[in-house]
Amino acid sequence: MKVSHRFVLLVIVAVLAADQVTKYLAVSRLTDALDGREGLARVTGFVTEQNLDNRPPPEDGSYRVLRPYRFIEDYWHFRYVENPGAAWGIFGDMPEGVRRLFFLVVSLVAMGFIFVMYRRTPMEQRLARVSLALVTGGALGNFVDRLLRGYVIDFIDWHWRNQPGMRWPTFNVADVAISVGVALLLLDSLRTAKTPNP
């Protein structure tokens, strides 16, 4: 059975939509940035409001209110974080202009590489094609953040009883899609390597 281009596109769009909707919910529920706004003003505020996590501290002293939510006490919280770097905040300390350009170029190169891999993957390799769609949707979700804001919105916070060194870096739905996609690609490559050629 083949995976159609439409299905792959649907997976990409679904991941991108889920990522952006959950980031909107993070801004609206975990910060005060959209308080008092209605309708379209909430959407434009989601796109335009910056520095919601107070890092660096605002020059005018008007700090944002952050409202973390404890989903499972001691293990899983939702908290708003702006990540200007890559995974684990790598390269987050680069000068902003250099960092923005660097991550935009890296994102475009990565998506181009994924597109080439997708084109070279036979239609019969369903798992590989769906995996690439997950990675693409996640990459696009974080790319949109970097393009609009210069940073990625993260909000899923896993930790073990707030013990030092027992906190996973805060992440988002796009990161989950990328991680699942890469894991499925590895699984597919192992499975394909074990399958004897006819």
N, C-alpha and C positions, 0 to 999 in steps of 0.2 A: 504494500500500500504506500502511495506517495503522499507527501505533505505538499499541498498546493501553496502557491505564492500568496494567495488570499489569506489562508490560515496563518502563515508566518507574519504577514502584515497585521492581521488581527491581534496576534500575540504581542507584537511590538507596540501597537497603539494601546492595547489594554494595560501593558506594563507602564508605559509613559503616562497614561491617564491616572492609573492607581497611584503612581509616584507623585504626580503633581497635586492630586486631590488630597492625599495624606499630608503633603507639605503645607497645603492651604489650611487644613485642619490643625496642623501643628502651630502655624502662625496665629490662627484665630482662637485656639483654645489654650495654648501654652504661653502666649504673650498678650499684652494689652494693645497691640498695634492696630487691631481692627475694631476695638471697642467703640460703640457709638456710630458705626458706619452701617449703611444699609445697601443691599443690592449690588449694583455695579461698583459702587465706591469700595466695597469690601474686596472685590476682585482686583481693582486697580491698586488698592492698598497692599494687597498680597504681592503684587509685582513691584511696587515702587518703594515700600518702606525698607529701610536699611538699618544695620547695627541694632538689631532687636535684642541681642544677648549682652549688650553693654560692654563689648570688647572691641576696640578700646573704649574706655569710659567716654561718654559724650562730653564735648567741650563746654556745652552750655549747662551741664549739670542735670539735664532732664533724663534721668534714668528710666528705662523701660521696666515694667513690672513683668516678671517671669512667673509662670504658674505651673511648676512641675506637677505631674500626676503620678501617684504611686499605684500602679496597676497590680503588681504583686510585691508587697512590702519586702524589702531586703534583697529583691532579685530583679525586678523588671519595673522600670519607671519610664514615663514619657517626659522628656525635657527638651526644650528648644536649644539648639546649638548651631552656630554658623561655623562651618569648616572651610577656611580659605585654602587648605592644602589638599593633598591626596589622602589615601587611606592612612589612618592614625595621625593625620595632620602633617604628613611629610610635605616639605617645601612650603609650608604655611607662612614661614617667616620671610620669604622672598619679598622684594619691593612689589607693591600692588600692580603697577603697570607691567612689570616683567612677568609676575606670577599669572596674571590674567591671560596675557598673550601665550605664555608657555602652556597653560592648561587648555586653552582653546585649540592650539595647534596639536597638542598631544591627543586631545579628544577627537579631533577631525581625522588624524592619522589612524587612531585606533578604530574608528568607525569605518574608514576606508579599508583597513585590513580585514575587519569582520565581513564587510561586503564582498571582498575578494574570496575569503574563505567560504562564504555562503554560495557564491557563484560556482565554486569548484566542488562543492559537496553534492553528490548525486541525490536526486529526488527521493530515492529509496531509503536514504539514511535519515529516517524521520527524527530520531532522537537528536542527531547532530544539528539538523535544521531548526528544530524547536529550541534547542539550547542556544544557538546563535541568535535566534529571535529574542530570547530572554536577555542575553548579554546586550544586544542592540537597544532594546527598550530601556534597560537600566542605564546604559551609557548616554542615551538621548536625554533621559530624565535629569541626570547630573549635568549634562552639557547645557540644558536649558537654564538651570540654576546659575552656572558659571557665566553664561552669556548675559543673563538679566542682572545678576547681582555681584558676580565676581567671587562667589563662595557657594558652597552646597549646604542646604538645610538638612540637618540631621536631627533625629528626635527619639530614636529607640535606644534606651539605655539599659543594658544588661550588666549586672554586677552580682557579687557574692557578699551580701551583708555589709556592704560598704567597707570591706577590708582593703588595705593598701595593696595594690598590684592585682586585685581580683575584679577589675572592671574592664569589660570589653569596650573598645572605642564606640562611641555613639554612632549610629548608622541610620539608614532610611530604606524605603521600599526598593529604590533603584539598586542599592548595594546588595539587597537580598536577591533580586533578580539576577544580577551579575554573578554573585557567588553560586547560586543554584545552577545557572547556565554553564559556568565553568566546570562545576562538579559533574554535571550531566555530560559535558563534552569529554571529560576524562573517563567517565564510565563508558561512554560510547566508544572511545578509542581503545580501551582495554577489551571491550566486547568484540570490536571489529578485528583486533589483533588475534584473538583466539579463534575466530571463525575461519575455517579452512577455505581456501579458494577452490571453486569447482573446476 
